[in-house]
Amino acid sequence: METDIAIVGAGFGGLGAAIALQRAGFTDFLVFDRGDEVGGTWRDNTYPGCACDVPSHLYSFSFAPNPRWSNTFSSQPEIWDYLRDCVDRFGIRPKVRLRHEVLDARWDDKRRRWLLRTSEGDHTARVLVCAAGPLSEPAVPDLPGIDDFAGTVFHSARWRHDHDLTGRRVAVIGTGASAVQFVPQIQPAVERLTLFQRSPAWIMPRRSRPISRVEQAAFHTVPGAQRAARAWLYLVREGMGMGFLHPKVNRLASRLSMRTLRRQVTDPTLRDKLTPRYAMGCKRVLISNDYWPSLTRPNVDVVTAGITRIVPDGLVTADGVHHRADTIILGTGFHVTDSPVVRLIHGRDGRNLADAWTPSMHAYRGTTVAGFPNLFFLLGPNTGLGHTSVVLMIEAQLRLMLAALRHMRVRGIQAIEPTPQAQRRWTQRVDRKMTGTVWQTGCSSWYLDATGRNTTIWPGFATGFRLRLRRFRPTDHRILPADTTPNEPEREHADAV
């Protein structure tokens, strides 16, 4: 089946792309998703307590405000409802192909088309938009003996709601953003909770509150009210980015976090286990009011010794202690710097994106990749944020994509891709900006790839990224006009678009 634009993924990125394309007059597109409903990360993560750590009015599309948010920080069900509402509000559901897992995508240079093989049949497309998302593939650690475990094992992103935890001995591996949310929810129900912590997290208080019906009514009826609230949150959150770029600025926040820890955890031994020994922001900063208090309960143990093996009735740590358990919950994050989806995308020379990104990911403006014509990668390398909403980054990428598509349509261009030189200049600029930031202070985190390079986070303010992506620059691209061989980059001014 032929379509002009194929979008892979129906989360924030994929749905945002579909809506932006339709609003811009590009109506020949399809959205492919392996799930049975739209929503991506917010469909898959249904663990107890799942919520967003970015304010609701900012964690939504600028073109689709939601005056009905019930809390300043939204829960997973509400965000999932919002995404489904966007699908229906903008009428794109007929364009969505659910239960269509993309198994392979290859660029055919002769036909100037992407050839897609899905679980429900083959498709061709002129343009491929990869919006699979960095938090779509759970990371499962290779623990010796895990196949011999006699109990139940599951990842937090694949929560087993049919498995009642009441009265069970539960082992939780990992202390990241998901565990910080679900541990306080399950702690009261279990008989024993053993939390295996590799490194403690910096945690800030969660300043959330219900949004009153009066406020909701004002957002719904007063012109500009919600836009003003969003603008204020945008400015506040951008200011928070200063602490990531200049680590000394975070000292005040660090003291606030430690003051909260001392107040909530009075036992000095436990408090010492939970005290971070790295600069705040080097790893993801988490927000919670109940995580630390939940660890002080009598039925909770925090274990810092490394796990050496899994046995049928529990886990054994490096200090030789056997920790009994009948359930293991993996709060071990996702494949971010090594997403499996990149192995499925093959470019102009047949090489897949995983090989092109070995040993490290590189993309022009975090969006397009040399050697992969007409591919737009949403939330690609160095587009993550530590201080504000990634939806801002997605919208910046979508504006760049639309500018490129309009340029191609006006000029009769079949295909474009960034030049290796332009991509290299962008990567060098990003690496220079990374110098001196908190992510270079020496801690180990999922932001870093196997080489130790930070390929995940944008080392700057969201405003800076948006400004850099505001125009399509033809001079940075190889152009493939109809029925000709690739040209050199066009020699026209970038402001022509």
C-alpha positions as CSV (number, residue, x, y, z in Angstrom):
1,M,0.0,0.0,0.0
2,E,1.3,3.5,-0.9
3,T,1.2,6.5,1.4
4,D,3.1,9.8,1.1
5,I,4.2,10.0,4.8
6,A,4.6,7.0,7.2
7,I,4.7,7.8,10.9
8,V,6.0,5.1,13.3
9,G,4.6,5.4,16.8
10,A,1.4,6.9,18.2
11,G,2.7,8.6,21.4
12,F,3.2,12.3,21.8
13,G,5.7,12.5,18.9
14,G,3.7,10.5,16.4
15,L,0.3,12.0,17.2
16,G,1.9,15.5,17.2
17,A,3.4,14.8,13.7
18,A,0.0,13.6,12.4
19,I,-1.9,16.6,13.7
20,A,0.8,19.0,12.5
21,L,0.8,17.5,9.0
22,Q,-2.9,17.6,8.7
23,R,-3.1,21.2,9.8
24,A,-0.4,22.1,7.3
25,G,-2.3,20.4,4.4
26,F,-0.3,17.2,4.2
27,T,-3.2,14.8,4.4
28,D,-1.7,11.7,2.8
29,F,-0.1,10.0,5.8
30,L,-0.6,6.9,8.1
31,V,0.4,6.3,11.7
32,F,1.6,2.8,12.5
33,D,1.7,1.5,16.1
34,R,2.1,-1.9,17.5
35,G,-0.3,-1.3,20.4
36,D,-4.1,-1.7,20.5
37,E,-4.6,2.0,21.3
38,V,-2.7,5.3,20.9
39,G,-0.7,6.8,23.7
40,G,2.8,5.3,23.5
41,T,4.6,5.6,26.9
42,W,1.4,6.8,28.6
43,R,-0.5,3.8,27.3
44,D,2.2,1.3,28.3
45,N,3.1,2.6,31.8
46,T,0.2,1.8,34.1
47,Y,2.1,1.1,37.3
48,P,0.6,2.4,40.5
49,G,1.3,6.1,41.0
50,C,2.4,6.7,37.4
51,A,2.4,10.5,36.8
52,C,4.3,13.2,35.0
53,D,7.0,15.3,36.6
54,V,6.4,18.3,34.3
55,P,3.5,20.7,35.0
56,S,0.3,19.7,33.1
57,H,-0.1,22.9,31.2
58,L,3.4,22.6,29.8
59,Y,3.2,18.8,29.2
60,S,0.7,19.2,26.4
61,F,0.6,20.5,22.8
62,S,0.6,24.3,22.4
63,F,-2.0,23.9,19.7
64,A,-4.2,21.6,21.9
65,P,-4.6,23.2,25.3
66,N,-6.6,21.2,27.9
67,P,-8.6,23.4,30.3
68,R,-9.8,20.2,32.2
69,W,-6.5,19.2,33.8
70,S,-7.4,18.2,37.4
71,N,-4.0,18.6,38.9
72,T,-0.9,20.8,38.3
73,F,1.0,17.5,37.7
74,S,-1.1,15.0,35.8
75,S,-1.4,11.3,36.4
76,Q,-1.0,8.6,33.7
77,P,-4.7,8.0,33.1
78,E,-5.4,11.7,32.5
79,I,-2.5,12.1,30.1
80,W,-3.6,9.1,28.2
81,D,-7.1,10.5,28.0
82,Y,-5.7,13.8,26.7
83,L,-3.8,12.0,23.9
84,R,-6.9,10.0,22.9
85,D,-8.9,13.2,23.0
86,C,-6.4,14.9,20.6
87,V,-6.8,12.0,18.1
88,D,-10.6,12.5,18.1
89,R,-10.5,16.3,18.3
90,F,-8.3,16.6,15.2
91,G,-10.0,13.8,13.4
92,I,-6.9,11.7,12.7
93,R,-8.2,8.3,14.0
94,P,-8.9,7.1,10.4
95,K,-5.2,7.6,9.7
96,V,-4.0,5.4,12.6
97,R,-3.1,1.8,12.1
98,L,-3.1,0.0,15.4
99,R,-1.6,-3.5,15.9
100,H,0.7,-2.7,13.0
101,E,4.2,-3.3,14.3
102,V,6.9,-2.0,11.9
103,L,9.4,-4.9,11.4
104,D,11.6,-3.3,8.8
105,A,12.1,0.0,7.0
106,R,14.4,0.3,4.0
107,W,15.2,3.2,1.7
108,D,14.9,2.3,-2.0
109,D,17.2,4.8,-3.8
110,K,15.9,3.9,-7.3
111,R,12.2,4.4,-6.4
112,R,13.0,7.2,-3.8
113,R,10.7,5.5,-1.4
114,W,10.8,3.9,2.0
115,L,9.7,0.3,2.0
116,L,8.0,-0.7,5.2
117,R,7.3,-4.3,6.3
118,T,4.7,-4.4,9.1
119,S,3.0,-7.2,11.0
120,E,-0.1,-6.5,8.9
121,G,1.4,-6.1,5.4
122,D,3.8,-4.0,3.3
123,H,3.7,-0.3,2.7
124,T,5.7,2.3,0.8
125,A,6.2,6.0,1.7
126,R,8.1,8.9,0.4
127,V,8.8,10.2,3.9
128,L,9.4,8.3,7.1
129,V,8.8,9.9,10.5
130,C,10.2,7.8,13.4
131,A,8.4,8.7,16.6
132,A,8.9,5.4,18.5
133,G,10.1,7.4,21.5
134,P,13.2,6.9,23.8
135,L,11.1,5.3,26.6
136,S,9.4,2.7,24.6
137,E,11.6,-0.4,25.1
138,P,12.1,-1.6,28.7
139,A,15.6,-2.4,29.7
140,V,15.8,-5.9,31.4
141,P,19.1,-6.5,33.2
142,D,21.0,-9.7,32.4
143,L,20.9,-11.2,35.9
144,P,22.4,-14.7,36.3
145,G,19.7,-17.2,37.3
146,I,16.7,-15.1,36.6
147,D,15.2,-17.9,34.4
148,D,15.3,-20.2,37.5
149,F,13.3,-17.8,39.7
150,A,10.2,-19.6,41.0
151,G,8.1,-16.5,41.5
152,T,6.8,-13.7,39.2
153,V,9.1,-11.2,37.4
154,F,7.9,-8.2,35.5
155,H,9.1,-4.7,34.4
156,S,7.3,-1.6,35.7
157,A,6.4,-0.7,32.1
158,R,4.6,-4.0,31.8
159,W,2.9,-4.0,35.1
160,R,1.1,-7.3,36.0
161,H,-2.2,-6.0,37.3
162,D,-3.4,-9.6,37.6
163,H,-0.6,-10.3,40.2
164,D,-1.9,-9.3,43.6
165,L,1.0,-8.0,45.7
166,T,-0.9,-8.2,49.0
167,G,1.1,-10.1,51.6
168,R,4.0,-10.9,49.2
169,R,7.7,-10.6,49.6
170,V,8.6,-8.2,46.8
171,A,12.1,-7.3,45.5
172,V,12.4,-4.0,43.6
173,I,15.4,-3.6,41.4
174,G,16.1,0.0,40.5
175,T,15.5,3.4,42.1
176,G,14.7,5.6,39.1
177,A,11.7,7.7,38.2
178,S,9.2,4.8,38.0
179,A,10.3,3.1,41.3
180,V,10.1,6.4,43.1
181,Q,6.4,6.5,42.1
182,F,5.3,2.9,42.6
183,V,7.2,1.9,45.7
184,P,5.2,4.2,48.0
185,Q,2.0,2.8,46.4
186,I,2.8,-0.9,47.0
187,Q,4.7,-0.7,50.3
188,P,1.6,-0.7,52.5
189,A,0.2,-3.9,50.9
190,V,3.3,-6.1,50.8
191,E,4.6,-8.2,53.6
192,R,8.2,-7.3,52.9
193,L,9.7,-4.9,50.3
194,T,13.4,-5.2,49.5
195,L,14.7,-2.3,47.4
196,F,18.0,-2.9,45.6
197,Q,19.6,0.5,45.0
198,R,22.7,1.0,42.9
199,S,22.9,4.7,43.5
200,P,20.6,7.1,45.4
201,A,18.6,9.8,43.6
202,W,18.4,13.5,44.2
203,I,14.7,14.1,45.1
204,M,12.8,17.4,45.3
205,P,9.4,17.9,46.9
206,R,6.5,17.5,44.5
207,R,4.7,20.9,44.5
208,S,1.4,19.6,43.1
209,R,-2.1,20.6,43.9
210,P,-5.6,20.0,42.5
211,I,-6.8,22.6,40.0
212,S,-10.1,24.0,41.1
213,R,-13.3,24.0,39.0
214,V,-13.1,27.8,39.1
215,E,-9.7,27.7,37.5
216,Q,-10.8,25.1,35.0
217,A,-13.8,27.4,34.1
218,A,-11.5,30.3,33.7
219,F,-9.1,28.4,31.4
220,H,-12.1,27.3,29.3
221,T,-13.9,30.7,29.0
222,V,-11.3,33.5,29.5
223,P,-9.4,34.1,26.3
224,G,-5.7,33.7,26.8
225,A,-5.9,32.5,30.4
226,Q,-4.4,29.1,29.8
227,R,-1.9,30.4,27.3
228,A,-0.7,32.9,30.0
229,A,-0.4,30.1,32.6
230,R,1.6,28.0,30.1
231,A,3.9,31.0,29.3
232,W,4.6,31.6,33.0
233,L,5.4,27.9,33.5
234,Y,7.6,28.0,30.5
235,L,9.7,30.9,31.9
236,V,9.9,29.3,35.4
237,R,11.1,26.0,34.0
238,E,13.6,27.6,31.6
239,G,15.1,29.4,34.7
240,M,15.5,26.0,36.3
241,G,17.7,25.0,33.4
242,M,20.4,27.3,34.7
243,G,21.4,24.8,37.4
244,F,22.1,22.1,34.8
245,L,24.3,24.3,32.7
246,H,26.1,25.8,35.7
247,P,26.3,23.2,38.5
248,K,27.1,25.7,41.2
249,V,23.7,27.2,40.8
250,N,22.1,24.0,42.1
251,R,23.6,24.3,45.5
252,L,20.4,25.9,46.9
253,A,18.3,23.1,45.5
254,S,20.7,20.5,46.8
255,R,20.4,21.9,50.3
256,L,16.6,21.9,50.0
257,S,16.7,18.2,49.0
258,M,19.0,17.3,51.9
259,R,16.9,19.2,54.3
260,T,13.9,17.2,53.2
261,L,15.8,14.0,53.5
262,R,16.9,14.8,57.1
263,R,13.3,15.6,58.0
264,Q,11.8,12.5,56.4
265,V,14.5,10.0,57.3
266,T,15.7,10.2,60.9
267,D,17.7,6.9,61.0
268,P,21.3,8.0,60.2
269,T,22.2,4.6,58.6
270,L,19.3,4.7,56.2
271,R,19.8,8.4,55.5
272,D,23.4,7.7,54.6
273,K,22.3,5.1,52.1
274,L,19.9,7.6,50.5
275,T,22.4,10.5,50.3
276,P,23.6,11.1,46.7
277,R,27.4,11.5,46.3
278,Y,27.3,13.3,42.9
279,A,26.2,16.7,41.6
280,M,22.5,17.3,41.5
281,G,21.3,17.0,37.9
282,C,24.1,14.6,36.7
283,K,21.4,11.9,36.9
284,R,17.7,12.6,36.5
285,V,16.3,14.7,39.4
286,L,13.2,13.1,40.7
287,I,10.2,14.6,42.5
288,S,8.3,12.9,45.3
289,N,6.7,13.6,48.7
290,D,6.3,10.0,49.8
291,Y,9.2,8.0,48.5
292,W,11.7,8.6,51.3
293,P,9.0,8.2,54.0
294,S,7.9,4.9,52.6
295,L,11.5,3.5,53.0
296,T,11.4,4.1,56.7
297,R,8.5,1.7,57.3
298,P,9.2,-1.5,59.2
299,N,8.6,-3.8,56.3
300,V,11.1,-2.2,54.0
301,D,14.9,-2.9,53.5
302,V,17.2,-0.8,51.3
303,V,20.0,-2.9,50.0
304,T,23.1,-1.3,48.4
305,A,25.2,-4.4,47.8
306,G,25.2,-5.5,44.2
307,I,23.1,-8.5,43.0
308,T,25.3,-11.5,42.1
309,R,22.6,-14.0,41.1
310,I,18.9,-14.9,41.3
311,V,17.9,-18.1,43.0
312,P,14.5,-19.8,42.9
313,D,13.3,-18.2,46.1
314,G,15.1,-14.8,46.0
315,L,18.3,-12.9,45.3
316,V,21.9,-13.2,46.5
317,T,24.0,-10.0,46.9
318,A,27.8,-9.6,46.8
319,D,28.0,-9.6,50.6
320,G,26.6,-13.2,50.5
321,V,23.2,-12.3,51.9
322,H,20.2,-14.3,50.6
323,H,17.1,-12.0,50.3
324,R,14.0,-14.0,50.0
325,A,11.3,-12.9,47.5
326,D,8.4,-14.3,45.6
327,T,8.0,-11.3,43.2
328,I,10.7,-9.3,41.4
329,I,9.7,-5.9,39.9
330,L,12.3,-4.4,37.5
331,G,12.4,-0.6,37.8
332,T,15.4,-0.6,35.5
333,G,14.5,2.0,32.9
334,F,14.6,1.8,29.1
335,H,16.9,1.3,26.1
336,V,17.5,5.0,25.4
337,T,20.9,5.1,23.8
338,D,20.5,1.7,22.2
339,S,16.9,1.6,21.2
340,P,16.0,-1.6,19.2
341,V,14.0,0.4,16.6
342,V,17.2,1.8,15.1
343,R,18.2,-1.7,13.9
344,L,15.1,-1.8,11.7
345,I,15.8,1.4,9.7
346,H,18.1,0.9,6.7
347,G,19.4,3.9,4.8
348,R,20.7,4.7,1.3
349,D,23.6,2.3,1.4
350,G,21.7,-0.5,3.1
351,R,23.3,0.1,6.5
352,N,21.0,0.3,9.4
353,L,20.7,3.2,11.8
354,A,22.2,1.2,14.6
355,D,25.4,0.7,12.6
356,A,25.4,4.3,11.6
357,W,25.1,5.3,15.3
358,T,28.0,3.0,16.4
359,P,29.7,3.9,18.6
360,S,27.7,7.0,19.2
361,M,24.4,8.6,18.0
362,H,24.6,11.6,15.8
363,A,21.9,13.6,14.0
364,Y,21.6,17.0,12.4
365,R,19.6,19.2,14.7
366,G,18.6,15.9,16.5
367,T,16.2,15.2,13.7
368,T,17.7,14.1,10.4
369,V,20.6,11.7,9.6
370,A,23.2,11.7,6.8
371,G,22.7,8.7,4.6
372,F,19.0,8.3,5.5
373,P,17.0,10.4,3.0
374,N,13.5,11.7,4.0
375,L,13.9,10.4,7.5
376,F,12.7,12.6,10.4
377,F,13.6,11.3,13.8
378,L,11.6,12.8,16.7
379,L,13.3,13.0,20.0
380,G,16.5,11.9,18.5
381,P,20.0,12.4,19.8
382,N,20.5,15.3,22.3
383,T,16.9,16.4,22.3
384,G,16.0,15.3,25.9
385,L,15.7,17.8,28.7
386,G,16.4,17.8,32.4
387,H,14.3,20.8,33.4
388,T,11.2,21.2,31.2
389,S,8.8,19.5,28.8
390,V,10.1,17.5,25.9
391,V,6.8,18.3,24.1
392,L,8.5,21.7,23.4
393,M,11.3,19.9,21.6
394,I,8.9,17.8,19.6
395,E,7.1,20.8,18.4
396,A,10.4,22.5,17.4
397,Q,11.3,19.4,15.4
398,L,7.8,19.3,13.8
399,R,8.2,22.9,12.6
400,L,11.6,22.0,11.0
401,M,10.0,18.9,9.4
402,L,7.1,21.0,7.9
403,A,9.6,23.6,6.6
404,A,11.6,20.9,4.9
405,L,8.5,19.3,3.4
406,R,7.2,22.6,2.1
407,H,10.6,23.3,0.5
408,M,10.6,19.9,-1.2
409,R,7.0,20.5,-2.5
410,V,7.8,23.9,-3.9
411,R,11.0,22.9,-5.5
412,G,9.9,19.5,-6.8
413,I,12.5,17.7,-4.7
414,Q,12.1,14.0,-4.3
415,A,14.4,13.5,-1.3
416,I,16.8,15.3,1.0
417,E,19.3,14.4,3.7
418,P,21.8,16.4,5.7
419,T,25.3,16.5,4.5
420,P,27.9,14.7,6.6
421,Q,29.7,18.0,7.1
422,A,26.5,19.8,8.4
423,Q,25.8,16.9,10.7
424,R,29.4,16.9,12.0
425,R,29.3,20.7,12.7
426,W,26.0,20.3,14.6
427,T,27.5,17.4,16.7
428,Q,30.6,19.4,17.5
429,R,28.6,22.4,18.5
430,V,26.5,20.2,20.9
431,D,29.6,18.6,22.4
432,R,31.2,22.0,23.0
433,K,28.0,23.2,24.7
434,M,28.1,20.1,26.9
435,T,31.5,21.2,28.4
436,G,31.1,22.5,31.9
437,T,27.5,21.3,32.4
438,V,26.4,19.1,35.2
439,W,26.3,16.1,32.9
440,Q,30.1,16.3,32.7
441,T,30.8,16.1,36.4
442,G,31.6,12.4,36.4
443,C,28.5,10.3,37.4
444,S,27.3,7.4,35.4
445,S,23.7,7.7,34.1
446,W,21.4,6.5,31.3
447,Y,22.1,9.8,29.6
448,L,25.5,8.4,28.5
449,D,26.2,5.9,25.8
450,A,28.8,3.1,25.8
451,T,31.5,5.6,25.0
452,G,30.7,7.8,27.9
453,R,29.3,10.6,25.6
454,N,26.0,12.3,26.5
455,T,23.9,11.6,23.5
456,T,20.5,12.1,25.2
457,I,20.3,15.6,26.7
458,W,20.2,19.0,25.0
459,P,22.9,21.0,26.7
460,G,21.0,24.3,26.8
461,F,17.6,25.9,27.2
462,A,14.6,24.8,25.2
463,T,14.4,28.3,23.8
464,G,17.9,27.9,22.2
465,F,16.9,24.6,20.6
466,R,13.7,26.1,19.2
467,L,15.5,29.1,17.8
468,R,18.1,26.8,16.1
469,L,15.3,24.8,14.4
470,R,13.2,27.7,13.3
471,R,14.3,27.5,9.6
472,F,15.1,24.8,7.2
473,R,18.6,25.4,5.7
474,P,18.9,24.0,2.1
475,T,22.7,24.6,2.1
476,D,23.1,22.0,4.8
477,H,21.5,19.3,2.7
478,R,22.0,16.9,-0.2
479,I,19.2,17.3,-2.7
480,L,17.7,14.5,-4.8
481,P,15.5,16.1,-7.5
482,A,13.3,13.9,-9.7
483,D,15.1,11.4,-11.9
484,T,18.6,12.7,-11.3
485,T,21.6,11.8,-9.2
486,P,22.2,13.5,-5.8
487,N,23.2,17.2,-6.2
488,E,25.6,19.2,-4.1
489,P,24.0,21.3,-1.4
490,E,22.0,24.2,-2.8
491,R,23.7,27.6,-2.7
492,E,20.8,29.7,-1.6
493,H,20.3,31.7,1.6
494,A,18.8,29.7,4.4
495,D,16.2,32.4,5.1
496,A,14.6,31.7,1.7
497,V,12.1,29.4,3.4
